[in-house]
Amino acid sequence: MQSDDTQRKLELMQGTLDMLILRTLVLGPAHGHEIAKHIQRTTEDVLQVEHGSLYPALHRLERKGWVSAKWETPKGGKREFKYYRLTPAGKRQLTAEHSKWRRLVASIGRVMEPAKEG
Amino acid sequence: MGMWRRLDSWFSWYRRQARNTELARELRDHLELEAEEQRDAGLTPQEAASAAHRALGNTLKIEEDVRAAWGLQWLETLTQDLRYALRMLRKSPGFTAVAILTLALGIGANTAIFSSAYSILLRPLSYRDSNRLVAVTVLPPGAVSDGAELSLPAIDKIKSRTRVFDEVIAVDSQVYRLTGSGAPEMLGTGIVSGDYFQVLGVKPLRGRTILPSDAQPSSPHVAVLSYSFWQKHFRGDPAIVGKQIDLVDAYGPSAAPGPYTIIGISPVSFLSPGYGWDYDIWIPQKPQRDDYPTLGGGIFAVGRLRPGVSVEEANHQLRALSSALAEQYRWNKGWELHAQLLQEMIVHKSRLALLVLLGAVGFLLLIACVNVSNLCLTRAWGRLREIAVREALGATRLRVVRQLLTETLLLALLGCAFGLFLGYLGIDVLRADAPERTPRVNEIGLYAPVFWYALGVSVLAGLAFGLGPALQVSARNLLDVLKGCRTILPLANAKRRPARYANLLIVLEVALSVVLLVGSVLMIRSFDKLISVPLGFRTDHILSMSVLLDPSACKQQTQCDAVFDQMLVRVRALPGVQSAALGGYPPLEGGGTFTPVFFEGDPPLAPGQVGPETKEISVGPSYFSLLGIPMLQGRDFTLSDSQNAPPVAIVNQAFARKFLSGENAEKHFWLGGIDKKKHPVGLAVIGTVSDTRDNNPAQAATPEIYTPFAQKRDFLSNSAYLLVRTAIDPDALAPVIRDRIWTVSKNAPIGDVQTMDQIAARAVAEPKFQTLLLASFAALGLLLAVVGIYGVISYSVSQRTHEIGVRLALGAERKHILQFVVGNAMLLTLAGIAIGVVSSFALTRFLRSLLFEVKPTDPLSFIGVTFLFSLVALAACYVPARRAMRVDPMVALRYE
C-alpha cells in the first residue's frame, strides 16, 4: 500500500473530480478524452486523473442532470464523439462547489500558514 | 397498469442496452484517441495501443462503475450472479443434489413441526373473535387448574350478575339414542344454548343452525347433524334436511323417543369447543326447572369477553360472584368460578411436547446447515484458483463473497422449495398418525406464516452455511494460490484457517447431534419403562364393548340387572368365550367416580370442607379373574350381592393401606350415598385385590374401592361395559357376541367395541408418538453428522495424498498414518461429544415432565450416547483413514 502511494503523483480528493469536470466544461462542450487531457495539461501533470474513473464520473453527472451528452461530429472531423456540455443546473452546481472549495482552501491555508495570512 | 409496467420494464431494458453500446463506443473512441496521441509521441502502434489501455484501466470495471452510477448495478449483479450460480450448480449435480436433499430434510422437518406448532398453539381458533372466548369452569376447593363444568343455574348467575361477558354459551354433553332408521345407535349429543352457533360464528353447510327461537319451551324439536355423522349415517344425502328422526335420551327416565326435525348440517371443519368431544348431533337446550344451586354441573360454558375486558378482570368478578353465592348457599363454599382463554384450555397440554419437537428440528436443521457448509467449503477450496483469478482481475472481496453467497442462497431456496414439499408430506403423516386426542390435529396445515417461516429459516440457513466458506476462501493469499501452492490441508495444520473452520464444523455438528441423541435416548428409555411397567391386569384376548338397554324394557334396577345377567349367561355359552363380566368402564378408560368415605365417629364436615375421598369402581362378578387381577384375600362378588343385599366392597392394597390400617382397622365405614340408618354396620369389605394402574400406566395405584355392579346407588343404570375373555382372536368374535346380545335385548345399541390391547396401546399413544418423532429426528441428525465427519475426513485425506506419500516414502509406517488420521478425527469428535454432553445437561431438564421414571440427567443415557457416538464416528473416519493408509507412495508422488 505504502509503496503504491508514493509512486502516484497526487490523488484526487473524493468529489473533486466532479468539480474539475464541470469547470472544464465551462470552456465549452468536450468529449471524454479531451476532458482528461485538459485536466492533465492544466495541472501540469501533477494531478493524475485516471482515465478509467472519468467515465463513471461523467455518467454520474449526466444522471444528476448537471451535464448533458450528445453524439456530435467535431468541426472538420470525420466521425462522431460523445460530447458533454454543462447544463444550467450544472452551472449552478459548479458555482456552489467552487465557493465551497474556495472557503475550504482559505481555511486550510489559515491553519497551515498563519503568518502569511496575518 | 400491468401492460404499462411491462412496457416500462421493456423500455428500461432497451435504454440499458443502448447505454451499454454507447459506453463501449465512447471507451473505444477514447482508446483510439489516446493511442493516436502516443503514436504521435513516437511509440510503435502496439506500444501505443497498450499504453492507452494501461492509462484507461480495466474497461469491464469502468462499465460496471458506470452502470453503478446509473443505479442498476445491484440488479444486474444479481441476475449475473444468479445465472452464474445456476450454471455452477448444474455443473456439479452431485454436490447440488446432496446439498439440496440435506437442506430439504432439515427444512421439511421444520416445516412439518412448525406448522403443527403454529396451527395448534398460535393460530386463532376458527370461531368468531376467538381471542375473546374464555372457558368458564369451577375450581374445587384448593384447585388452581382443571376446573369442573358448570350447572345451568351457575351459568344464569354469571349472565345476570357479572358485567364482563357479551355472551355466554353452553353445551351439555349427553348420549341420545337414535332409533327407527336401521340399527340403533348412540349419538354424542350436544345440548346447546340457542345462541351457541351464532356466537361461535358458524355458517351451516346446509340448511340452518339452531337459533334462540328454537330454545323456547313451545318450539318444535330440531337438530343439527355433524358433517361426519351425516356422511356416515345418511351417506351425505342432501334431502335429509327437513326430515324427521327419532331421538331419546339414552340414560334418561323418559322412554318415549320424540321426533326431531333435521334443520341443518354443520360445516366440515366445525368442532365444538371443549375437551375434544366429537358431537354427532346438536339439539337446543330448552328451559328447565333446575334449582339445585351448586356451581358444578357438567355443562361446558364459553363466554365472550366484552371488548377491552381482560381475563384477569373477568376472574376478579367471577371470584366476587363465587363468594356471594357461597354465602347464599353454603355448599358452594370454597368453589370458585374461573375463566381461562379457550385456546389456552384446549392446547396447553400439547405445548411442551411441541416446543421440544420444535427445538429438536431446529437442531436437525443446524446439523444440516453444518453439513452443507462443509460441502460448500470443500467446493470453494476447489475453486480457490478461480476466485483468485477473479480477485486479480479486480473483483473486490465483497464482490466475491456476494457471488458465493448468491450461490448458497440459491441452494437454500431450492432446498426450501423441496423442503416445503417434504413438509407437506410430513404434515399428512402427522395428521394421520397423531394420537387420537391431540387437540386441533385436523387444523394442521401449510398456512402463510408457515411458508414465511420456512422461507426465513432457509435464507438464514443459506447465510449461515454460506458466509463462513465465502469469507474463508475470499481471504486467501492470492499469490500463493496462483502459484499453485497447496495451502489447503484441513486437519494437517490447525493453524491454517480453512482447516480450523472445518474442524470447528465437525465439533459443532457432533455436539448438536449428541444433544439430539441424548434427548431421544431419554425419551426412548422413558417409553420403554412406561410400556414395561406392570399394569396389574392382562390385556390380551379381552374384548370390551358398551351395551345400552332400552329404558322401556327395565323400569327398575332389578329388571335391568336380570337382562344383564341373562346376557352374560348367553355370551359365556358362546364357543371361544372363556369368561364374561360387567363393569362400569374397562380399565384405562377414565372410569370410576370419586366418592367420599365416612368413618364411624368422624366429626361432620364443615361447609366447603372436603373429606377423604376414594375412587369407586362398580364391577360385576368375575371381573377380577377375567382381567387376571390377583385376589389377595377374601372372596369375589357373586350374584347374591344384589341390590337388596347388605352393601359389600372389595378394596385394593392402596385403599387398605390408607383407610383400613391403624385406628380405622376396626371401624365401620360408609361411602357417599349409602344410608347410614339403613345400614348401621356400614360397608362390609369382603376381599382385597392387588393394585393396578387403571388410571394411566404412568400413575401408581390410588386408593380404590370396588362395589358390585348390582348395588349401584345413584340412579337407574341401564348401561354397562361388557368385558369378554376369548380363547381366539377377540376381534373375530365381536360380531358373534353382538348378535348374541341382541337375542336377549333386541337392538340394544352396542358401541365402543375394542380390545383391551387397543385400549392399552392408546393409553401410551402420546408418549409413543413423541418418542418416535424425536427418535427419528435424532437418527436423521446422527446420519447427517456421520456423513459430515466422513466427508471432511475423506476430503482431507484426498487432499493430503501427496503428503502421506512423502511420509511413507520417508519410512513412516502405515499403521501410524492410520493412527494419525483416526486420532485427529476422534479428537474432534470427542471435543464435540464433550460439548454436546454439557449442553444436554443444561437442556434435558425441559424434558422432565415428558419423562417417566427417567431423570433428565440419567447417567446411563448420557454414557450410552457417548459410547454409541464414539463408535459410529470411529467407523466413519476409519474408512477414509484406511484409504490414507493404502496410499501408494509412488503414485502419490507422481501426482506432483
Interface residues (C-beta under 8 A of the other chain):
Chain A: H31 G32 H33 A36 K37 E50 H51 G52 S53 Y55 P56 A57 H59 R60 R63 F81 K82
Chain B: E22 L23 R25 E26 L27 D29 H30 L33 E34 E37 A55 L56 G57 N58 T59 K61 I62 D65 V66 A68 A69 W70 G71
